[in-house]
Amino acid sequence: MADMSGKVSIITPSYNRAYIIDETAQSIFNQTYSNWEWVIVDDGSTDNSWEVIQQYANSDSRVKVYQRNREPKGACVCRNIAVEKCTGDYLIFLDTDDLLAPYCLQQRIKAIEEQPESDFVIFPMLIFKKKPDDMLILWNVDTEEDDLNRILRNDPICQGTGTIWKKESFKRIGMWKEDLMLWQDIELHIRSLLWPLKFNKRMDLPPDIYLRVSDDSLSRVGYFSEPKMKSRVQVFIDACNRINETNQFDKYREGLRVMGLDVIKSAINSRQYDLAKVSIEFSKNANVFSTKEISLLKRLCTMHKLRLYKLPFVYDVVLSEVNKLSGDYLPWLCAMKYQNVTCIIV
């Protein structure tokens, strides 16, 4: 058995969550593994979040709190500042509305120290609304499919909270991409798998983090806003370029088609036609879609701009043809019930 001694840094960006962060705090203080530090970076909160997290730091020396001291504003900048400030050997990223199971740190440290060659390890997680056991739905499950292809077709096995990282490995790949407003974890994991880094999956273990589903989640608010759509377009373009640079375009072309179609349709439906045109033109130059398929996508964009979706007998014919471009994929994301309820410790 591994001699668990490594220090883990729990990295948390904070913005206007004074009303809920205490649940997260208590889940950290209740850990069975004690060699941790909680590094919180406030992103300019306008409520009393700063005062609340200062109280945690005053009562427990393992809690370190900072205020964002550079631009741009955003969770990724706060996470990177926390990584720069932290003193741990390992990193876990935790948002202010999510919860750790009491055994989380012990389970994750044991797993990564038993696999010293791994740069990061992936774990199962449960989603919940108010209490960890009120939905009993896994974030995702392992399958035989290539993990990168699953990310490209919007079926990632985990998000940013589902991993434990060696700190030096995380810093070596360039940490979080700070200019993104959405799909930050998707970009990070695409980059990690293409680097390539060594990773291990321990989906055989009990879920050890509970992810809250809420309407005021930062990733949900303004999902189709221009800044977030620009980030999705950029992640798609970067993924194509990185995969092409590693000479794996043919291997991942189908996954890129699913991602590209998702981005293009979202831009069209949110009436951001310039972004749709950028994505279509890039897809043409990158050979993601054929010339005939590009014409079909352009036609859909033009019809939507002319509001022909009000004539479904015309518009739906083209939309149906466009939808066929991504093939038939059945995502497992948030679709699997968790059966071993006795493992859940609330």
CORFEN-V411001 format. One record per residue. N is the residue number from 1. OMEGA is omega in radians with two decimals (999 if undefined). NEAR is the number of other C-alpha atoms within 8 Angstrom. D_CENTER is the distance of its C-alpha to the mean C-alpha in Angstrom with 2 decimals. Layout:
n:omega:near:d_center
N:OMEGA:NEAR:D_CENTER
N:OMEGA:NEAR:D_CENTER
//
This chain:
n:omega:near:d_center
1:-3.13:3:31.47
2:3.05:6:29.43
3:-3.03:5:30.71
4:-3.12:7:27.68
5:-3.06:5:28.16
6:3.11:9:25.09
7:-3.14:11:23.79
8:3.07:14:20.15
9:3.07:15:18.66
10:-2.99:12:16.32
11:-3.06:14:14.47
12:2.94:15:14.12
13:-3.07:14:14.16
14:3.06:14:16.64
15:3.02:10:17.76
16:3.11:10:20.35
17:-3.13:11:19.43
18:-3.06:10:22.85
19:-3.02:6:23.53
20:-3.00:9:20.87
21:-3.11:10:19.92
22:3.07:8:22.93
23:3.11:9:21.45
24:-3.13:13:18.65
25:-3.11:8:21.43
26:3.11:8:23.68
27:3.09:12:21.17
28:-3.13:10:21.03
29:-3.12:6:24.81
30:-3.11:7:25.42
31:3.08:13:23.95
32:3.10:8:26.42
33:-2.95:8:25.47
34:-3.06:5:26.82
35:-3.11:8:26.02
36:2.91:11:23.02
37:3.12:13:22.43
38:-3.09:11:20.19
39:-3.08:15:19.48
40:3.06:14:18.70
41:-3.14:15:18.72
42:-3.04:15:19.80
43:3.12:13:18.84
44:-3.12:7:22.28
45:3.11:11:22.33
46:3.01:7:25.31
47:-3.13:8:25.80
48:-3.14:9:26.98
49:-3.09:14:23.66
50:3.12:9:25.14
51:-3.13:7:28.21
52:-3.09:9:26.38
53:3.03:10:24.30
54:3.10:9:27.51
55:3.08:8:29.22
56:-3.14:9:26.83
57:3.14:12:27.54
58:-3.08:7:31.24
59:-3.13:6:31.37
60:-3.06:7:29.39
61:3.12:7:29.57
62:3.12:8:26.32
63:3.14:11:24.45
64:-3.09:10:24.14
65:-3.13:11:23.43
66:3.01:9:23.28
67:3.12:8:23.07
68:-3.04:13:21.22
69:3.11:4:24.07
70:3.11:5:22.97
71:-0.03:6:21.44
72:3.03:7:19.23
73:3.07:9:18.06
74:-3.07:9:14.41
75:-3.09:9:11.85
76:3.08:12:11.15
77:3.13:13:14.93
78:3.12:15:15.41
79:-3.14:14:13.15
80:3.07:10:15.12
81:3.13:10:18.32
82:3.10:14:17.74
83:3.13:10:17.25
84:-3.09:6:20.43
85:-2.96:7:22.24
86:-3.10:9:21.37
87:-3.08:6:23.87
88:3.05:12:22.10
89:-3.06:11:22.00
90:-3.10:12:18.53
91:2.92:14:15.25
92:-3.14:12:13.04
93:-3.05:12:10.46
94:3.10:10:11.35
95:-3.00:9:11.34
96:3.12:11:14.85
97:3.14:11:14.78
98:-3.01:11:13.47
99:3.01:12:16.07
100:2.90:12:17.00
101:-3.08:14:19.55
102:-3.10:12:22.70
103:-2.99:11:22.53
104:-3.07:11:18.89
105:3.12:11:19.81
106:-3.14:10:22.90
107:-3.07:9:21.21
108:3.09:11:18.55
109:3.13:12:21.19
110:-3.08:10:23.59
111:-3.06:10:21.33
112:3.11:12:20.41
113:3.00:10:24.00
114:3.12:8:25.39
115:-3.02:8:23.52
116:3.12:7:24.41
117:-3.08:5:23.67
118:3.03:11:19.91
119:3.04:12:17.67
120:-3.14:12:14.86
121:-3.09:15:14.91
122:-3.09:13:12.61
123:3.08:14:13.65
124:3.14:18:13.84
125:3.05:13:12.77
126:3.01:15:14.48
127:-3.12:15:13.73
128:3.09:15:16.57
129:-3.10:10:18.23
130:3.11:6:20.87
131:-3.07:7:21.62
132:-3.09:13:19.68
133:-3.05:9:22.07
134:3.08:8:22.38
135:3.14:8:20.24
136:3.11:13:20.15
137:3.10:12:17.34
138:3.03:15:15.03
139:3.06:14:11.30
140:-3.13:15:12.41
141:3.10:11:15.30
142:3.07:6:16.46
143:3.12:4:18.62
144:-3.07:4:20.91
145:3.07:6:18.91
146:-3.04:6:17.60
147:3.12:8:13.98
148:3.11:9:13.40
149:3.11:10:15.17
150:3.11:13:13.03
151:-3.08:12:9.89
152:-3.12:12:12.34
153:3.01:11:13.63
154:3.07:8:10.53
155:-3.04:11:10.98
156:-3.13:14:8.39
157:3.10:12:9.99
158:2.96:12:7.20
159:-2.96:9:3.73
160:-3.10:7:4.59
161:-3.01:10:7.61
162:-3.06:11:8.85
163:2.82:13:10.56
164:-3.06:14:13.64
165:2.78:12:14.51
166:-3.05:11:17.95
167:-3.09:11:18.07
168:3.10:7:20.24
169:3.14:9:18.09
170:3.12:11:15.07
171:-3.09:8:17.60
172:-3.12:7:19.20
173:3.06:9:16.40
174:3.06:7:16.19
175:-3.09:9:13.42
176:3.07:10:10.86
177:-2.87:10:12.04
178:-3.08:8:13.65
179:-3.13:6:14.81
180:3.09:10:11.66
181:-3.11:9:11.37
182:3.14:9:8.48
183:3.14:10:6.01
184:-3.12:11:5.88
185:3.07:8:3.29
186:3.12:11:5.22
187:-3.13:11:8.13
188:-3.07:11:8.04
189:3.03:8:8.18
190:3.14:11:10.64
191:-3.11:12:12.57
192:-3.10:10:12.74
193:3.14:9:14.10
194:-3.03:10:16.47
195:0.02:7:17.74
196:2.98:7:18.47
197:3.08:9:17.54
198:3.13:8:18.77
199:-3.14:9:16.61
200:3.11:9:17.63
201:3.10:7:16.40
202:-3.14:10:18.02
203:3.07:10:17.29
204:-3.08:5:20.98
205:3.09:7:20.53
206:3.04:8:20.27
207:-3.06:12:16.97
208:3.02:14:16.73
209:-3.14:14:14.08
210:-3.09:14:14.26
211:-3.08:11:11.53
212:3.03:10:13.50
213:-3.12:8:13.72
214:-3.10:6:15.49
215:-3.12:6:16.66
216:3.04:6:16.38
217:-3.10:8:12.68
218:3.13:5:11.88
219:-3.11:7:9.27
220:-3.10:8:12.19
221:3.12:8:15.07
222:-3.05:7:16.34
223:-3.11:8:13.81
224:3.09:9:16.62
225:-3.09:7:17.96
226:3.14:7:19.13
227:-3.12:7:16.91
228:3.05:13:13.68
229:3.09:15:15.44
230:3.12:9:16.49
231:3.13:13:13.02
232:3.09:11:12.25
233:-3.11:11:15.69
234:3.12:8:15.21
235:3.10:11:12.18
236:-3.14:12:14.43
237:3.14:10:17.41
238:3.13:8:15.97
239:3.11:12:14.85
240:-3.09:11:18.41
241:-3.12:8:20.05
242:3.13:10:18.45
243:3.09:12:19.19
244:-3.14:9:22.63
245:3.14:7:23.29
246:3.09:8:22.82
247:3.14:6:25.17
248:-3.05:9:22.90
249:-3.13:10:22.92
250:-3.13:5:25.09
251:-3.02:6:22.98
252:-3.09:10:19.79
253:-3.12:9:21.62
254:3.09:8:21.08
255:3.10:11:17.29
256:3.09:14:17.55
257:3.13:12:19.93
258:3.14:13:17.58
259:-3.13:12:14.86
260:-3.14:12:17.77
261:3.11:10:19.43
262:-3.14:8:16.50
263:-3.09:14:16.30
264:-3.14:12:20.11
265:3.12:9:20.74
266:3.11:10:18.36
267:3.12:14:20.19
268:-3.08:12:23.48
269:3.10:8:22.95
270:3.06:7:22.03
271:3.06:8:25.14
272:-2.96:10:23.54
273:3.10:10:25.88
274:3.10:6:25.86
275:3.08:12:22.17
276:-3.13:14:22.95
277:3.09:9:25.90
278:-3.12:8:24.02
279:3.12:13:21.60
280:-3.14:12:24.61
281:3.09:8:26.64
282:3.14:9:24.08
283:3.09:12:23.68
284:-3.10:12:27.47
285:-3.12:7:27.86
286:3.13:7:25.25
287:3.05:7:26.91
288:3.10:11:23.86
289:3.12:9:26.26
290:3.12:8:30.05
291:3.13:7:32.50
292:-3.14:6:33.31
293:3.09:10:29.71
294:3.10:12:29.18
295:3.12:8:32.28
296:3.13:11:30.95
297:3.09:10:27.73
298:3.13:10:29.94
299:3.11:9:32.22
300:3.14:12:29.51
301:-3.14:11:28.45
302:-3.14:8:32.13
303:3.13:11:32.92
304:3.13:12:30.14
305:3.11:9:31.30
306:3.13:6:34.79
307:3.12:7:33.58
308:3.03:11:34.92
309:3.05:10:32.30
310:3.06:6:35.03
311:-3.00:7:37.04
312:-3.13:9:34.95
313:3.06:6:37.68
314:-3.03:9:37.07
315:-3.04:13:33.40
316:3.09:9:32.15
317:3.13:9:33.97
318:3.14:11:31.99
319:3.13:9:28.67
320:3.11:8:29.46
321:3.11:9:30.11
322:-3.10:11:26.88
323:3.14:8:24.85
324:-3.08:8:26.62
325:-3.08:10:25.12
326:-3.14:10:21.87
327:-3.12:7:23.86
328:3.07:5:23.43
329:3.10:5:20.14
330:-3.12:4:19.49
331:3.09:7:15.83
332:-3.03:9:15.54
333:3.10:11:12.33
334:-3.08:9:13.57
335:-3.03:10:17.03
336:3.07:11:18.52
337:3.06:7:20.67
338:-2.99:9:20.86
339:-3.01:5:24.53
340:-3.04:6:25.26
341:-3.09:8:25.39
342:3.13:5:27.59
343:-3.08:6:24.76
344:3.11:11:23.10
345:-3.07:6:24.38
346:999:6:24.05
//
